[in-house]
Amino acid sequence: MSKRSIFGAAILVLSTAATGNASAQDAVKIGMVMPMTGPLAAAGQQVLAGARLYMKQHGDTVAGRRVELIVRDGASSGETGKRLIQELIVNDKVDIIGGGLTADLFASAGLITEAQKPTVIMISSTTAVIEKSPFYVRTSCTLAQSSAILADWTMKKGVAKAVTLVTEFAPGLEAEETFTNNYKAAGGQIAEAIRVPLRNPDFAPFLQRVKDAAPQALFVFVPSTQAATFAKQFVERGLDKAGITLIGPGDLTDDEALPNMGDAMLGVVTAHFYSAAHASAVNAAFTDAYRKEAKDGANFMAVSGYDGMHTIYEALKRTSGSADGKVLIAAMRGMAWESPRGPMSIDRNTGEVVHNIYIRKVEKTGSELRNVEFETFNNVRDPRVAAR
C-alpha cells in the first residue's frame, strides 16, 4: 500500500473516528525501547525523563483513554532493540512505539509497517530512518539540519580550512558527509576526515592528528554522552590553545554535560535545535519543571521525549481516542505547536521534524556555562529530504 493511499484513507476517517465507545476501550499502550544501559544510556534516560514529565503534567488519561507507558531497555544494541520492539508489538499488544536508536528503527521498520504501529522517533537523528516506514514521525532532529547550516555559516565567517572528527556510526557519518559537502561546495578545504569508534573511544591520538593538520576549525560530532570525555582530552592535548575554533552540532556542548566540561569550552560554536538557555516562557517553565522532577538540567534529549509525548497526546485528542494506526499517524503528521525549543511541526508528507536551528556560543552566565543563541534559522527542513 502506498503512503498516499494510507494517509488519504486515514484523513477521510479522522472526523468520524470512533468516539462513543473510546472510554470503554482498553488503555492506549505506548511501548518505549530506549538505551537505558550501555554507552548511550544517558540519552535514553533523558528522553524517558522528558516523556514522564509530560505525562505527569498532563495526566494519564487522554480523550477518555488511559495511557500506559511500557519501557524496555535496548541496552544500546540494535539487535536487542529490534527484539524488544517485536515483543512489545506481539506480546504486549502496544498501540504506539516510542523510539529509539537508529539501529533499532532500521531493523524494525518492516515489522512496524506490517503491524501499522505509529512510531514517534525521539532519539535517532539519521535522515534515512524516516523513509523506512510510513508509520514513522520524528520529534528529535536530524544531524543534516544542523550540519548543513553550520557549514554555510562557517564559510561565511571566512573559515576556509577545517578537519572533521566524527564517531563512526550512522549519525556521525551523516554529520560528516553533510558538513563536508556543503563546506566544499562553498569553497572550503577539508584537511583531514577522522573517524573514531563508538565504544570506549580514546580521543587523544585522533586529536594529535588534528593538531598536526593545523586547521582553522575542527568540526566534531560525538554522542552527547561522550562530550565531557572529548572536552577533557581536547584540553589535555592543548588544542584549546592552538588557535583552532571548535565547532559542531549541539551534541558537542550538551546542556546536561556542559557544567562539567570546564572553561575550555568557552567560545565553542554549535548549531542545534535546542538550548536550555532558549529565551521563552514555555522553555522557562519546562526547564524549571524538569529540574524539579529529574533533579538535573534539561537538554535536547529531554525535550525530544517531552515533545514526543505531546505528539502522541495531541494525536489521540484529534482522533477522539482512536488508536487505529492509520488514523493516528495521519493525525500526527501536519501537527504544529510551540515547544520549549521554539516553534516546531511535523511535515505532513514525510513525517520529518521541522524546527528552528540556532547558532550558539558557549558563554558563562554567572558561574554557569550556557549555550547562548545568537543567530536563528527559521523552520529548517532536512536538506536531504528537501532536495528530493
C-alpha positions in Angstrom: 0.0 0.0 0.0 1.4 3.4 -0.9 2.0 6.2 1.6 -0.6 8.3 -0.3 -3.3 5.7 0.0 -2.6 5.0 3.6 -2.8 8.7 4.6 -5.5 9.6 2.2 -7.8 6.9 3.7 -6.8 7.8 7.2 -7.5 11.5 6.7 -11.0 10.7 5.4 -11.9 8.9 8.5 -10.3 11.3 11.0 -13.5 13.3 11.5 -15.6 10.1 12.1 -13.1 8.2 14.3 -14.7 6.2 17.0 -16.0 8.4 19.8 -18.9 6.7 21.5 -17.0 3.7 22.9 -13.5 5.2 23.4 -13.8 5.4 27.1 -14.9 1.7 27.2 -11.8 0.5 25.4 -8.6 -0.7 27.0 -5.7 1.6 27.8 -3.6 3.0 25.0 -0.3 1.3 25.3 2.9 3.1 24.4 6.0 0.9 24.2 9.3 2.7 24.6 12.5 1.0 23.7 15.4 3.2 25.0 19.1 2.6 25.7 18.9 2.6 29.5 22.2 0.8 29.8 25.4 0.7 27.6 27.3 3.6 26.0 24.2 5.6 25.0 22.3 5.1 28.3 22.2 8.8 29.3 20.3 9.6 26.1 17.6 7.0 26.8 17.3 8.1 30.4 16.9 11.8 29.4 14.3 11.0 26.8 12.3 8.9 29.2 12.5 11.6 31.9 11.1 14.2 29.4 8.3 11.9 28.4 7.4 11.1 32.0 7.4 14.8 32.9 4.9 15.5 30.1 2.7 12.7 31.4 2.9 14.0 35.0 1.9 17.5 33.8 -1.0 16.3 31.6 -2.3 13.3 33.4 -2.6 9.6 32.2 -5.9 10.0 30.5 -6.4 11.4 27.0 -9.7 11.6 25.1 -11.3 9.2 27.6 -8.4 6.7 27.2 -6.0 5.8 29.9 -2.4 5.9 28.7 0.0 3.2 29.8 3.8 3.6 29.3 5.8 0.3 28.9 9.6 0.9 29.0 12.2 -1.6 27.8 16.0 -1.3 27.9 17.5 -1.7 24.4 21.0 -1.7 26.1 22.4 0.5 23.3 22.1 -2.5 20.9 20.2 -2.6 17.6 19.7 -6.3 17.8 18.3 -6.1 21.3 16.2 -3.1 20.3 14.6 -5.0 17.4 13.8 -8.0 19.5 12.1 -5.8 22.2 10.1 -3.9 19.7 8.8 -7.2 18.3 7.9 -8.4 21.8 6.1 -5.1 22.5 4.0 -5.5 19.4 3.3 -9.2 19.6 3.2 -9.9 23.3 2.3 -6.6 24.9 -0.1 -5.5 22.1 1.2 -1.9 22.2 -0.6 0.7 20.1 2.3 3.1 19.7 6.1 2.8 19.7 8.5 5.4 21.2 11.9 5.0 19.5 14.8 4.8 19.9 18.2 4.4 18.3 18.8 4.4 14.5 19.8 0.7 14.5 16.6 -0.3 16.3 14.4 1.7 13.8 16.2 0.5 10.7 15.9 -3.2 11.8 12.2 -2.9 12.9 10.8 -0.8 10.1 9.3 -3.8 8.2 7.6 -5.1 11.3 6.3 -1.7 12.4 4.8 -1.1 8.9 3.2 -4.6 8.8 1.7 -4.1 12.2 0.7 -0.5 11.4 2.1 0.9 14.7 2.7 4.7 14.8 6.2 5.3 15.9 7.5 8.6 17.3 11.3 8.8 16.9 12.7 10.6 20.0 16.4 9.8 19.7 17.6 8.9 16.2 19.0 11.8 14.2 19.7 9.9 10.9 17.8 11.2 7.9 17.3 7.9 6.2 15.4 6.4 9.1 12.2 8.4 8.4 11.9 6.9 4.9 11.9 3.3 6.1 8.2 3.3 7.2 5.1 5.4 6.6 4.4 4.9 10.3 7.4 7.0 11.4 7.4 10.6 12.6 10.2 12.3 14.4 10.4 14.8 17.3 14.2 14.7 17.8 16.3 16.2 14.9 18.5 15.2 12.0 22.2 15.9 12.0 21.9 17.0 8.4 19.8 20.0 9.6 22.4 21.4 11.9 25.5 20.3 9.9 24.4 22.0 6.7 23.5 25.2 8.5 26.9 25.2 10.3 28.9 24.5 7.1 27.4 27.5 5.4 27.7 29.8 8.4 31.4 28.8 9.0 32.3 29.6 5.4 30.6 33.0 5.6 32.8 33.8 8.6 35.9 33.2 6.4 37.0 29.9 8.0 38.3 28.1 4.9 40.2 25.1 6.2 38.7 22.5 8.6 39.2 19.0 9.9 36.2 16.8 10.6 36.2 14.3 13.6 33.1 12.1 14.0 32.0 9.0 15.7 31.9 6.1 13.2 28.2 5.2 13.2 25.2 6.3 11.2 24.6 9.8 12.8 28.3 10.6 12.8 28.7 9.7 9.2 25.7 11.7 8.2 27.1 14.8 10.0 30.4 14.3 8.4 29.0 13.9 4.9 26.6 16.8 5.1 29.1 19.3 6.6 31.8 18.2 4.1 29.6 18.5 1.0 28.2 21.9 2.0 31.6 23.2 3.1 33.4 22.1 -0.1 30.6 23.5 -2.2 31.1 26.9 -0.6 34.9 26.7 -1.3 36.2 25.3 1.9 39.0 22.7 2.3 38.8 19.6 4.4 42.4 18.9 5.5 41.6 15.6 7.1 38.5 13.4 7.8 38.9 11.5 11.1 36.5 8.8 12.4 36.6 7.4 15.9 35.0 4.2 17.3 31.6 4.4 19.2 32.6 2.2 22.1 35.2 3.3 24.7 36.9 5.9 22.5 40.3 7.3 23.3 40.2 10.7 21.5 43.8 11.6 22.3 45.6 10.1 19.3 43.0 11.5 16.9 43.3 14.9 18.5 47.0 14.8 17.9 46.3 14.3 14.2 44.0 17.3 14.3 46.7 19.4 15.9 49.3 18.3 13.3 46.9 19.3 10.4 46.6 22.8 11.8 43.1 23.7 10.6 41.3 26.9 11.3 38.3 24.9 12.6 37.6 21.4 13.9 34.1 20.1 13.2 33.1 17.5 15.7 30.3 15.1 16.2 30.4 12.7 19.1 27.4 11.4 21.1 26.4 13.8 23.8 27.2 11.1 26.4 30.9 11.3 25.3 31.1 15.1 25.1 32.7 15.6 28.5 35.4 13.0 27.8 36.2 14.7 24.5 36.4 18.1 26.1 38.9 16.8 28.7 41.2 15.3 26.1 40.8 18.3 23.9 42.4 20.4 26.7 45.0 17.8 27.6 46.3 17.8 24.0 46.5 21.6 24.1 44.1 22.2 21.3 42.3 24.9 23.3 45.5 27.0 22.9 46.3 26.0 19.3 44.1 28.6 17.6 41.7 26.0 16.3 38.0 27.0 16.5 35.9 24.1 17.8 32.5 23.8 16.0 29.8 21.1 15.6 26.2 20.0 16.1 24.8 20.7 19.6 25.7 17.2 20.9 29.2 18.6 21.4 28.1 21.0 24.2 25.1 19.1 25.6 23.4 21.3 28.2 23.4 18.5 30.7 27.1 17.8 30.4 28.3 21.3 29.8 28.8 22.3 33.5 31.4 19.5 33.9 33.4 20.4 30.8 35.2 23.4 32.1 36.1 26.9 30.8 38.0 25.4 27.8 34.6 25.2 26.1 34.1 28.9 26.3 33.6 30.3 22.8 32.7 26.9 21.2 30.2 27.4 18.4 27.5 24.9 17.7 24.3 24.6 15.6 21.3 22.9 17.3 17.6 22.9 17.7 17.5 23.4 21.4 19.3 25.2 24.3 18.3 25.2 27.9 19.0 28.9 27.7 16.4 29.4 25.0 14.6 32.6 25.9 10.8 31.8 26.0 8.2 31.4 28.7 7.5 27.9 27.5 11.1 26.9 27.9 11.5 28.5 31.3 8.5 26.6 32.6 9.9 23.3 31.1 13.4 23.7 32.4 12.2 24.6 35.9 9.8 21.6 36.0 12.4 19.2 34.6 15.0 20.2 37.2 12.5 19.7 40.0 11.3 16.3 38.6 14.5 14.8 37.3 16.9 16.5 39.7 19.1 17.5 36.7 19.3 20.1 34.0 17.2 19.8 30.8 18.8 19.1 27.5 17.9 18.3 23.9 17.2 14.6 24.6 14.8 15.6 27.4 12.9 18.0 25.1 12.7 15.4 22.4 10.9 13.0 24.8 8.7 15.8 26.0 7.7 16.7 22.5 7.3 13.1 21.5 4.7 12.6 24.2 3.0 15.8 23.2 2.7 14.5 19.7 1.0 11.3 21.0 -1.4 13.1 23.3 -2.5 15.6 20.8 -3.0 13.0 18.1 -5.2 11.0 20.4 -7.3 14.1 21.0 -7.6 14.6 17.3 -8.8 11.0 16.8 -11.2 11.2 19.8 -9.2 8.4 21.5 -8.9 6.1 18.5 -5.6 4.3 18.4 -6.1 2.9 14.9 -2.6 3.0 13.3 -3.5 4.7 10.0 -5.8 7.2 11.7 -3.3 8.1 14.4 -0.3 8.5 12.2 -2.3 10.8 9.9 -3.2 12.9 13.0 0.4 13.2 13.9 1.5 14.4 10.5 0.9 18.1 9.9 0.9 18.9 13.6 2.4 22.2 14.7 3.0 23.8 18.2 5.1 25.9 20.4 7.7 23.7 22.0 10.4 24.5 24.7 12.7 24.5 21.6 10.6 27.2 19.8 8.1 26.7 17.0 8.1 23.2 15.5 6.0 21.0 13.3 5.8 17.5 11.7 5.9 17.6 7.9 2.6 16.3 6.6 4.2 14.4 3.7 7.3 12.9 5.2 6.8 12.8 9.0 10.1 14.7 9.4 10.5 17.3 12.1 10.7 21.0 11.1 12.1 23.5 13.6 14.5 26.4 14.1 18.2 25.8 14.1 20.2 28.2 16.3 23.8 29.1 16.1 25.0 29.2 19.7 28.2 30.1 21.6 29.3 28.7 25.0 29.3 31.7 27.4 29.5 32.0 31.1 26.4 33.4 32.8 27.3 34.0 36.4 29.1 30.8 37.3 27.4 28.6 34.7 28.3 27.7 31.2 25.4 28.1 28.8 24.7 27.7 25.1 23.7 31.2 24.2 21.8 31.5 20.9 22.8 34.4 18.8 21.5 33.6 15.3 18.4 31.8 14.2 17.5 29.9 11.0 13.7 29.5 10.9 11.7 26.4 10.0 14.7 24.3 8.9 13.8 21.2 6.9 16.2 18.3 6.5 18.2 19.3 3.4 18.5 15.7 2.1 14.7 15.3 2.1 14.1 18.8 0.8 16.4 18.1 -2.2 14.4 15.1 -3.3 
